[in-house]
Amino acid sequence: MAAETARRIRHSVVRPSDDARKNAAAALQRALDRRDNGGSTGH
């Protein structure tokens, strides 16, 4: 049964805390802003 062994099962899903998610979102936004010739600050 090769088809059965190819399926992956995640036993524990680690969800990031709310603070970690907010920090990641803020970091992503800063990175996008830097790419956007000035970003939110307009420099």
Buried (B, 14 or more C-beta within 10 A) or exposed (E): EEEEEEEEEEEEEEEEEEEEEEEEEEEEEEEEBEEEEEBEEEE
